[in-house]
């Protein structure tokens, strides 16, 4: 029962909704099925599969709301979860930010479900792990990786006539390759909706090459450097930035987009004019659900246009309260780039540092988006357009806003974590100290 068709999901939701006695009722049905494989020191350690379907019911009496969940779907259980949500609603205080559920909506159709991913079996997972391990073993290295894949669906129905349904698939793969003496490390991560695009052996060769060439790293003095950030190095900083583009937080003075007097930086130039960022659920490389969690349609939205803040997202309550356009948070992020490859960017660098990955990122100052963290898994010194030698990892202190104002070049966007992000060359990136981790 893990993955229901649209007709099957609609039938279950209609049956459950028929038990409702509330003023308003909205039911969300989620299901997933999938599997995973994990390996370390070139040996598989665990493998597993899972499937689950769950239902969440929100009932309302006036401005009082109650939620209950269940994962059983016989008639008695459906009625029980409806009654439980109603009992909770009657006990709840009134919400000062109440807003009625949405009525019927029109959604675009997005292609995020692929049979290739849905049909993955244990044999495929074993073969994928074997190819990754072989790529490391061929160079006398050891691999530790994880592959997981899921088929999912979300369906939503309420007493106002709304119905939404969307199926999706995803595969996530990551591998860390280390030298036997522990002085060199490389890393690769890839994700796709269509698993036929994944080649774990080819991806692992990249990680293995980085591990082999990062042995015996040299120490460089901390300071400001020109850096080339691979997408795995910049995605978390950028995601922290885009996930903080909330209208309410900006207007209440809690955001890097806040100005005095409840004003925001919407309409102002924030970063380099070459920066263009938008979301689009219909994008073929990073498709996403055509509706947000509250049922609002997801459409193509420009967030940053030629460096200027174009839009902020909000809740339905805040949009209504402020008379603003109702814009849900993005389901994906697409950052435009150029046509340069990573190799082209390296060739054009007279002196700089190539960063494979950032990790252990923590906020220092939320209102300036200043973050700290560490490089890892392959950090290299570049001179006169060539990678000269590996360097010890650094701790950094940097803001993505400052980073995007110090832009020198953009490469070709790549899919990472469900978004499209280009490699970037950034000047004056701040490294504050050295790290002995590899």
C-alpha positions in Angstrom: 0.0 0.0 0.0 3.0 2.3 0.2 2.5 4.0 -3.1 -1.1 4.8 -3.9 -2.3 6.0 -7.3 -4.2 9.2 -7.6 -7.5 7.3 -7.7 -6.6 5.1 -4.7 -5.5 8.1 -2.6 -8.6 10.0 -3.5 -10.8 7.1 -2.5 -9.1 6.8 1.0 -9.3 10.6 1.6 -13.0 10.8 0.6 -13.8 7.9 2.9 -12.0 9.5 5.8 -13.4 13.0 5.1 -16.9 11.6 5.2 -16.5 10.9 9.0 -15.8 14.6 9.7 -18.2 16.6 11.9 -15.9 19.7 12.1 -16.4 23.1 10.7 -13.3 22.4 8.5 -11.2 19.4 7.9 -8.1 18.8 5.9 -6.4 15.4 5.5 -2.9 14.7 4.2 -1.8 11.2 3.1 1.9 10.4 2.6 3.5 7.2 1.5 7.0 6.0 0.6 8.8 2.9 -0.3 12.5 2.4 -0.9 15.8 0.9 0.1 19.4 1.6 1.0 22.9 0.2 1.1 25.8 1.3 3.2 29.5 0.3 3.0 32.8 1.1 4.7 36.4 0.0 4.3 35.3 -1.5 0.9 32.8 -3.8 2.4 29.0 -3.6 2.6 27.9 -3.2 6.2 24.1 -2.8 6.0 21.3 -3.0 3.5 17.7 -2.5 4.1 14.2 -1.5 2.7 11.3 0.3 4.1 7.8 1.3 3.3 5.2 3.4 5.1 1.9 5.2 4.6 0.6 7.8 7.1 -2.3 10.1 7.4 -2.5 13.4 9.2 -5.9 15.0 10.0 -6.5 18.6 11.0 -9.9 19.4 12.3 -11.2 22.9 13.1 -14.1 24.3 15.1 -14.0 28.1 14.6 -10.5 29.2 15.2 -9.6 26.1 17.3 -7.5 23.4 15.6 -6.5 19.8 16.4 -4.2 17.3 14.6 -4.0 13.6 14.8 -2.1 11.0 12.8 -2.5 7.3 12.0 -1.1 4.6 9.8 -4.0 2.2 9.7 -6.7 2.6 7.1 -9.6 0.3 7.9 -13.0 2.1 8.4 -12.8 1.9 12.2 -9.3 3.5 12.2 -10.2 6.2 9.8 -13.1 7.2 12.0 -10.9 7.0 15.1 -8.3 9.4 13.8 -11.0 11.9 12.7 -12.6 11.8 16.2 -9.2 12.2 17.9 -8.4 15.3 15.9 -11.8 16.8 16.7 -11.4 16.1 20.4 -8.1 17.8 20.3 -9.5 20.8 18.4 -12.2 21.4 21.0 -9.6 21.5 23.8 -7.2 23.8 21.9 -7.1 27.6 22.3 -8.2 29.9 19.5 -5.4 30.7 17.0 -4.7 34.4 16.6 -3.5 33.7 13.1 -6.4 31.6 11.9 -7.0 31.5 8.1 -9.5 29.2 6.4 -8.3 26.3 4.4 -7.9 26.7 0.6 -10.6 25.7 -1.8 -10.1 24.0 -5.1 -6.8 24.9 -6.8 -5.2 24.4 -10.3 -1.8 22.7 -10.3 0.7 22.2 -13.1 1.7 18.7 -13.8 5.4 18.0 -13.0 7.3 14.9 -13.9 9.2 13.8 -10.7 8.3 10.1 -10.7 10.5 7.7 -12.7 9.9 4.0 -13.1 13.7 3.5 -13.3 14.0 4.6 -9.7 10.8 3.0 -8.6 11.9 -0.4 -9.9 15.3 -0.5 -8.1 15.9 -3.8 -6.3 18.5 -5.2 -3.9 20.6 -6.5 -6.8 20.9 -3.0 -8.3 22.0 -1.6 -4.9 24.6 -4.3 -4.5 25.9 -3.6 -8.0 26.0 0.1 -7.4 28.0 -0.4 -4.2 30.4 -2.9 -5.9 31.2 -0.3 -8.7 31.9 2.3 -6.1 34.1 0.0 -4.1 36.0 -1.1 -7.2 36.8 2.4 -8.2 38.5 3.0 -4.8 40.2 -0.4 -4.6 41.7 0.1 -8.0 43.8 2.9 -6.5 44.6 1.1 -3.3 42.0 3.3 -1.4 39.1 2.6 0.8 35.5 3.8 0.3 32.7 4.5 2.7 29.4 5.3 1.0 25.6 5.4 1.2 23.0 5.0 -1.4 19.3 5.4 -0.7 16.3 5.6 -3.1 12.6 6.4 -2.5 9.3 6.4 -4.3 6.9 8.8 -2.6 3.5 10.3 -2.9 1.6 13.1 -1.2 -2.1 13.6 -1.4 -4.3 16.2 0.3 -8.0 16.8 0.5 -10.2 19.1 2.5 -13.8 20.0 3.2 -13.5 23.1 1.0 -13.0 21.0 -2.1 -9.2 21.1 -2.4 -7.6 17.9 -3.8 -3.9 17.6 -4.6 -1.8 14.6 -5.6 1.9 14.2 -6.5 4.2 11.2 -6.9 8.0 11.5 -6.9 11.2 9.4 -6.8 14.7 10.3 -5.7 18.0 8.6 -5.3 20.8 10.1 -3.1 24.4 8.8 -3.3 27.5 9.9 -1.5 30.9 8.4 -1.0 34.0 9.3 0.9 37.3 7.8 -0.3 40.4 7.7 2.0 44.0 6.7 1.6 45.1 3.8 3.7 47.3 6.1 5.8 44.4 8.5 6.4 46.2 11.5 5.0 44.1 11.9 1.9 40.4 12.1 1.4 37.9 12.7 -1.5 34.2 13.1 -1.6 31.3 13.1 -4.1 27.6 13.4 -3.7 24.9 13.1 -6.4 21.1 13.0 -6.4 18.6 12.4 -9.2 14.9 11.8 -9.7 15.8 9.4 -12.5 18.3 6.8 -11.2 19.4 5.9 -14.8 21.5 9.2 -14.6 23.5 7.8 -11.7 26.9 6.1 -12.3 28.3 5.2 -8.9 31.6 3.9 -10.4 32.3 7.1 -12.4 31.3 9.3 -9.4 33.6 7.3 -7.1 36.5 7.7 -9.5 36.3 11.4 -8.9 36.4 11.0 -5.2 39.2 8.4 -5.5 41.3 10.8 -7.6 40.9 13.6 -5.0 41.8 11.2 -2.2 44.9 10.0 -4.0 46.1 13.5 -4.8 45.4 15.0 -1.4 47.9 13.0 0.6 50.4 14.8 2.8 48.7 18.2 2.6 50.8 21.3 3.2 49.9 24.1 5.5 49.0 27.6 4.1 48.6 30.7 6.3 45.0 31.5 7.0 43.7 34.7 5.4 41.7 35.9 2.4 42.0 33.8 -0.7 40.4 33.5 -4.1 38.5 30.2 -3.9 36.7 28.0 -6.4 33.8 26.4 -4.6 32.4 23.2 -6.1 28.6 23.0 -5.7 29.0 20.6 -2.7 31.0 23.4 -1.0 28.5 26.2 -1.6 25.1 24.5 -1.4 24.7 24.7 2.4 25.7 28.4 2.6 23.4 29.2 -0.3 20.5 27.1 1.1 20.9 28.9 4.4 20.5 32.2 2.5 17.5 31.2 0.4 15.7 29.6 3.3 15.9 32.9 5.2 14.0 35.0 2.5 10.9 35.0 4.6 8.8 38.2 4.4 7.6 38.2 8.0 11.1 37.7 9.5 12.3 40.5 7.3 9.5 42.9 8.3 9.9 42.0 12.0 13.6 42.9 11.9 14.8 39.3 12.3 16.5 38.8 8.9 19.4 39.8 6.8 16.8 41.4 4.6 15.4 43.7 7.3 15.5 47.5 7.4 14.5 49.9 10.0 10.8 50.7 10.4 9.5 47.3 9.3 10.9 47.8 5.8 12.8 45.2 3.8 15.4 45.1 1.1 13.0 43.8 -1.5 13.6 45.7 -4.7 17.2 46.5 -3.7 20.4 45.2 -5.2 21.8 42.8 -2.7 24.5 40.8 -4.6 26.5 40.8 -7.8 24.3 41.6 -10.9 25.3 38.3 -12.4 23.4 36.5 -9.7 20.0 35.2 -10.9 18.0 32.8 -8.8 14.5 31.3 -9.3 12.4 28.3 -8.5 10.4 26.3 -11.0 8.7 23.0 -10.1 8.5 22.1 -13.9 12.3 22.2 -14.4 13.3 19.0 -16.1 16.6 18.6 -14.2 15.3 19.3 -10.7 11.5 18.8 -10.8 9.5 19.4 -7.7 6.0 19.1 -6.3 3.4 21.5 -7.9 2.0 22.5 -4.6 3.4 23.6 -1.2 2.6 21.9 2.1 -0.4 24.1 2.7 -1.8 23.4 -0.7 -0.8 26.6 -2.5 0.2 26.1 -6.1 4.0 26.2 -6.8 4.8 28.3 -9.8 8.0 29.7 -11.3 9.2 32.5 -9.0 12.2 34.8 -9.4 13.9 35.4 -6.1 17.0 37.3 -7.2 17.1 39.1 -10.6 20.4 40.6 -11.7 21.5 40.8 -8.0 18.2 42.5 -6.9 15.9 40.9 -4.3 12.7 40.3 -6.4 10.4 38.3 -4.1 10.1 37.1 -0.5 8.0 34.1 0.5 5.3 34.1 3.2 2.6 32.2 4.9 -1.0 32.6 3.8 -1.8 34.4 7.1 1.0 36.9 6.6 0.2 37.5 3.0 -3.4 38.2 3.9 -2.4 40.4 6.9 -0.1 42.5 4.8 -2.1 42.5 1.6 0.9 40.9 -0.2 1.1 38.4 -2.9 0.8 34.9 -1.5 4.1 33.1 -2.3 5.1 29.8 -0.7 8.7 28.8 0.1 10.4 27.3 -3.0 10.4 23.6 -3.7 13.7 23.9 -5.5 16.4 26.5 -6.1 17.9 27.2 -9.5 20.9 29.5 -9.7 21.9 30.5 -13.2 25.6 30.2 -14.1 27.9 30.2 -17.1 29.3 27.7 -19.6 32.7 27.2 -17.9 33.7 23.8 -16.6 35.5 23.4 -13.3 38.7 22.9 -15.3 38.2 26.1 -17.2 37.8 28.0 -13.9 41.0 26.5 -12.5 42.9 27.4 -15.7 41.8 31.0 -15.3 43.0 31.3 -11.7 46.5 32.7 -11.1 46.5 31.9 -7.3 43.7 30.4 -5.3 42.2 27.4 -3.5 39.9 24.7 -4.8 37.3 23.6 -2.2 35.5 20.3 -2.6 33.2 20.5 0.4 32.2 22.5 3.5 30.8 20.9 6.6 29.9 21.5 10.3 28.5 24.9 9.3 27.1 27.0 12.2 25.5 30.4 12.3 27.6 33.2 13.9 25.3 36.2 13.1 21.9 35.4 11.6 21.2 39.0 10.7 24.3 39.2 8.4 24.2 35.5 7.6 27.7 35.1 8.9 28.6 31.4 9.1 31.6 29.4 10.2 32.6 25.9 9.3 35.4 23.8 7.9 36.7 22.6 4.5 37.2 18.9 4.1 37.7 15.9 1.6 40.0 17.6 -0.9 41.3 21.2 -0.6 44.0 22.2 -3.2 46.3 25.1 -3.9 46.1 26.6 -7.4 48.8 28.6 -9.1 49.0 29.8 -12.7 46.0 27.8 -13.7 47.2 24.5 -12.3 46.5 22.5 -9.2 49.9 22.5 -7.5 49.4 20.5 -4.3 46.9 19.6 -1.5 46.6 22.0 1.5 45.5 21.4 5.0 41.9 22.2 5.7 40.7 25.6 7.0 38.1 27.0 9.2 36.2 29.8 7.5 34.0 32.7 8.5 31.9 33.9 5.7 28.5 35.2 4.7 26.9 34.1 1.4 25.8 37.7 0.9 29.4 38.9 1.0 30.5 35.9 -1.0 28.0 36.7 -3.8 29.3 40.3 -3.9 32.9 39.0 -4.4 32.0 36.9 -7.4 34.6 36.5 -10.1 33.1 33.7 -12.3 30.3 31.2 -12.5 30.5 27.8 -14.0 27.9 25.4 -15.4 25.1 24.6 -12.9 25.0 21.1 -11.5 22.2 19.3 -9.6 22.9 19.0 -5.9 20.4 18.3 -3.1 17.4 18.8 -5.5 18.7 22.2 -6.7 20.9 23.5 -9.5 24.0 25.3 -8.3 27.0 26.4 -10.4 30.6 26.2 -9.3 31.8 29.7 -8.3 35.0 31.6 -8.2 35.0 34.0 -5.2 37.7 36.5 -4.2 38.6 37.4 -0.6 37.0 34.3 0.9 38.0 34.4 4.6 39.9 31.5 6.2 40.5 32.1 9.9 42.5 29.1 11.1 43.8 25.6 10.1 42.2 22.3 10.8 44.0 18.9 11.1 41.0 17.0 9.9 41.2 15.5 6.4 
